[in-house]
Amino acid sequence: MRHSDAAERVVHALEDEGLLASGTEERSRAIVERALAGPAAGDGAPAMPKLVEVVAYLGAALVLAAGFLFLLRSWDDLGDVGQVSFLAAVAVVLGVGGVVTAPRGERVAADVRRRLGGTLLTGSAVAAGFTVGVALDVFTDLGADGISWPLVAGGLVTCAGAALGYRVSSTAVGLLGMVVGVLAAVTEIGSSLADQPARESLGVGTGMFAVAAVWVFLTEHGAFEQVRVARSLGVVTALFGAQAAAVDGLRWVGYLYFVVVVAVGVWLYLTRLDWPYLAAAVIAVTLVVPEAVSDWTEGSLGVVGGVLVAGITLLTASFAGYRLRHRDTT
């Protein structure tokens, strides 16, 4: 429908209800048409912040590329103090840029500033994490007991910095920074505490699964603004954790994690009606059934049997997912 036709209907409806004063029909029609046309019919002001955002991202990418090339050529020449100082300077510059860019209520440019500021602050958190990790690695011997404490500390600093940046400018990049930071720390601890090499994957998977559980809990209790992105990160982390736990050692633990993903995913989908949870349940079923059947039959099904089981499982899971969605949308 054309904007003029829609405006005409709105104006007539207002006239029928007696909400328009006599002689204001033409002006009302012009105002309604302008509102229906949206920003594209205005003076083009919203386009400028978008252009500024693109230019800022391109400039930041070039600066980072130049810094990366400089590190490749001069990293060893900087020395321990120079390396830590350089990383700290990068963290400070990005942090100041993020704070300066953060939105301050401008109606047109607020969203652009939020995304740009959040990206810079997350980059600052990553640089701060590297700074702490490198400093602990070169100035201490904390990694002598088997756990790479510099990696753990760097990951936690990255997570904390990304969380602080998210409070200033909430973005999906900030969510990703938090997840990556905490996973770096938790998986290092999980793998290092394993009493046997074959149990390292179990420790990593359990750590990831625990992170996913806490993350989904926080997401469903309103901790994050980008809810769908947060839910997707949570279920992806849970799936990777379950798969890692099922690689070696006590494989049944990984299968148990998959069952939990399926049950909780279906329950959350029925209560929240958001596709990441349904997708997680379907993917979990598709992954766990062929692996479990192959283990229980000791591989007697062969490649063809495994592919067949995977296909049947995928079709069944997809059909179940379709039925759930159909039932909840009717």
Secondary structure, 3 states (H helix, E strand, C coil): CCHHHHHHHHHHHHHHCCCCCCCCHHHHHHHHHHHHHCHHHCCCCCHHHHHHHHHHHHHHHHHHHHHHHHHHHHHHHHHHHHHHHHHHHHHHHHHHHHHHHCCCCCCCCHHHHHHHHHHHHHHHHHHHHHHHHHHHHHHCCHHHHCCCHHHHHHHHHHHHHHHHHHHHCCCHHHHHHHHHHHHHHHHHHHHHCCCCHHHHHHHHHHHHHHHHHHHHHHHHCCCCCCHHHHHHHHHHHHHHHHHHHCCCCCHHHHHHHHHHHHHHHHHHHHHHCCHHHHHHHHHHHHHHHHHHHHHHCCCCCHHHHHHHHHHHHHHHHHHHHHHHHHHHHC
